[in-house]
Structure formats: C-alpha cells, structure tokens
C-alpha cells in the first residue's frame, strides 16, 4: 500500500504548560531584579505582554505569592515583595544551613563519579560566567550547584523544603551580587567545596558551609565578604557586620 504524507499531529499545549511558562517568566523577572520591590503587577498588562489569557496569569501569580515573591493587597492588586537583611539572616539563611548540612551528609554517601562530574560541569560554567562578569549566570550556577547536591542526597523532603525558600534566596543573591560583584570569590568558594566533596571530607564541608552561606555585602557595598553578628535589643534588631577572610 502506498504510504501517505500525512503529518503526525503535534500535541497542543495544555493550560498547565502555559501556566508554567508564565510562572517562569515572571519569577525570573522578579529574581533578576527586572521587576522591582513595590512594583504593581496587573493581570491585564501581563496578559498583553505575554499574549496569554487571564487564567494562566492568575494561577502563576498565586504560585508566586506562595513562594513569597509577591503579595496580593485587597483592592489594590499584587506587588513585588522586598527582601530585607533581617529576614535573610534570622530566617532564610538558618533554614538553608540546616537543609544543606543535612543534604550534604547524605549526598556524600550517595554521590557517584557521574554526580561529581556534574558538579564540575556546573563549576566550569560558573567560572566562565565570572570571567565574563555575568552576574546573573553566576547566581544561577551558584543555586544550581547547591540544588544538585541536595538532589544527590535522595532526601525528597529536603528538596521540598528547599524549594519553598529558594526563590527568595535566589532573589536576594541576585540583588546582592549586583552590589557586591566579587565573582571570583564565589567561584573559589565552590571550587573548595567541590574539592572537599571529592575527598568526602564531611568535617571540612560542614565547617565551610556556615561561612559560605552566612555572607553579605558590607554597609558600604564594598567587595569584602562578611558575616552578620545579630544582637536583639528589645523589639529592635541591631546588625553588626564584621569582615571574614575568604576560605
């Protein structure tokens, strides 16, 4: 029988995939700083720019609110949330440290040679980005490196908890790196972490993680690495900053 030239019908995009694409675009705009804290988000404007209906936009904005990147204000709509140092160092970073200490311990037990090669590939991309002074790519590979380790842990709940804080952590990283663009130091820290990971030196990794995670720019936004010393004073919190040596 002669063959027909009928083209196989391509699957149509489902509403879920459209929602995910809208979510990815909006999240990236917030995390990368294209949408500033306090900026109003209107469904009509977003629908027009992305050429989509209101349904996917509304669902994406609900997800962004769950991630802590936007907030809905009654009778005013949604706006981009700010991220302050107090929230980062009293809440997000302590949670992140617990997650990563837990994840790294299990990842050290489970990691294969292919897993370690994957981390090296991420580090190579981070190095190239740092040489190009590409802050956004350095931030992306920084987060990717740590997420890869957490996936190696095989601890599903560990990844679930990480995903609830990672959007705000990444948004803070992006804003900070543009103020404090010491990208070579970021690469060096991850190179040392990877060396210790290859050696399965758990003690060194646990020691380095705290110094690696609790970092911030100085008040003058210089390129020095710092760790906060937080002291509560009644209802206020005073943050003193001291400079640390790089690993």
N, C-alpha and C positions, 0 to 999 in steps of 0.2 A: 504494500500500500504506500502511496506517495506520502511523504511527510508534510505536515502543514507548517506554515511560517508564523503561526500564532505566537505572540509574545506572552510569556507567563505573566500573569497579573501580579503587580507588586503589592505588598500589603500596605494598607492605609495606616497612617499614623494614628495611634489611639489617643484619646484625651489625656491619658496618663503620661505618655511620652511628651506631648506638648507642654503639659504642666511642668514636667521635669526640666525641659529646655528653658521655659520661662524662669523657673526657680534658679537654675544655674546662672543665667544671665544676670538676674537681679542680685543674687548672692555675690557674684564676682564683682559687680559694680560697687556694692557696699564694702566688701572686704578690701578691694583695691583702692578705696577712697574716692572713686568717681562720684559716688553719692555721699554727701557729707552729713555728719550728725545734725539732726534737726531738720533735714530736708524733707519736705512733704512728698508723699507718694500717692498719686491719684490713679485709680484704675483706668480712667478714660485716656490719660496721657500714655500710660504704659501700653495699653491695648493698641493705641495708634502707632506707637513707635515700633512695636513688635509684630503688628499686623495679626493679632490673635483676638479671640473673643474674651469676654469678661470672666468666664468660668475658670479657665486655667490660671489667669492672673490672680483671681480671688483665692484660689487654692494655694498658689505659690506664696502669696502674702501671709496666709495663715501659717504656713510652714516656717517662713522667715520669723514670724512672731514667736513661734515655739523655740526657734534657735536663739532667740534673744537679740536679733539684729534690727528689728523694727518693733514699734509699739502702736497699737490702734487707740486713738483718742476719740471718745464719743463726740459726735457732731463735727469733728474736725478731720477725720481720716487717719491715715497712717503716716508715721515719720521715722526716719532713721535714728536709732539709739546711739548715744555716745558710749565710750568705754573709758572709764577713769582708772587711775593708778590704784586707788584704794580697792576697787572691785577686783582688779587683776591680782594684786599681791596678797590680799586677805582671803580671796575666794578661789579664783580660777587657777592660779599657779599652785597652791597647796593641793587642790584636787588633781591637777595634772601630774604633779610629782608622785602622788600615791599611785595613780594609774600607771605611770611609766616605770616606777620601781617594780610594781607587780608584773607588768608586761615584759620588761627586760629579763627578769629572772626566768620566766617560762620560755621566752624566746631563746635564751642561751642554751636551754635544754633541747629545744626543738629544731634550731636552725640547721639547714643543710648548706653544702657548699654553694648550691644554686642561690639560696637565700642571701648568703654573704656577697655573692657576685652581684645580686640585685641591688644591695646597699651600695656597693662600689659604683655601680652604674649611676645611681642617684647622686652620689658624691661627685662623680665626674661631671655631671650636668650642672651641679651646684657650682663647681669650680669654674666651669666655662662661663656661667652666668655672672659670677663675681668678677671675672676678668673683663666682661663687657659692661660692668656696673649696672646690671639688670636687677634692680631691687626686687621687683615683683616675682621674677623667676627664682631668685634666691629664697624668698619667703615660701614659694610653692614647693620647692625641693626640700626645704627645711621640714615643712609639715609632712611631706611625702615620706621622708626618711623615717620619722618617728611613727607614722601610721604603718609603714612596712614592718617595723619591729613589733608593733602591737599585734598585727595580723599573724606574725610568726608565733606569737605566744599561744595561739589556739584557744584563747580565752574569749568566748563570744561576748560575755557581759562586759569585759574590759573594753572592747571596741564600741559597744553600745553606749557606755558611759562617756567614752572619749568623743563620740560623735555629737553628744549633747553640748559639749563645751568648745569643740574645735572651731566652729565658725567665729565665735567671739575671740578666741585665742589668735586665730589667723588674722582677723581684722586688726587686733592690737599690734601683732607683729608687723603687718604691712605699714601701719601709720608710724610705728616706732622706727622701722628700718629707713624710712624716708627722712627721718630726723637724725638718725644715728647710723649712717651708712658705712659702718666698718665691716664690709662684706668679707674681707679676707679673714677676719677673726671668726666669723660664722663658719667658714669652710674649715678652718684649723680645728675648731671645737668638734665638728663632726668627724674629721679625719682621726682625731684622737679617740673619740668614742668608738669608731669602727675598728681601730687597732685593738682596743681593749676587748671589743666584741669578738674579734677573730681569736684572741688569746683566751676567751671565755673567763676573763678576769672580773668576776662579779663584784668583788670589793671595790675595785677602782671605778667600775661603771657606776655603782651606787653613790660613790663619793663625787664623781664628776657630774652626775645628773642634777644634783641640787644646785651646784654652781652654774651649770648650763641653763637651767630653767629659770632660776631667780636672777634675771638680769634686766636692766632698764637703762635708758639714757640718763645722763646727769641733767640737773635742772637747766644748765646752760646748753643742753643738746650737743655736747661735745661727743667725740667718738670713743670715749672711755667706757669700759664695761663696769657695771655697778650692781650691787645687791642692796635691797632695801632693809633698813632696820626700823621696824614699825613699833611704836610705843603708844599705847592708848592713854589719852588724857581726858577723863570724864567722858563726855559724849563725842569729843573730837578725836581724831587720829592724826598724830604727827608722824610724818615720814622723813627720817633722816637717811641721807644717801652717802655711802662710803664706796670708795673705788677698790675694786678687786684686781688682782693680777690675772692675766689670761692664763689658761692651762697650757 
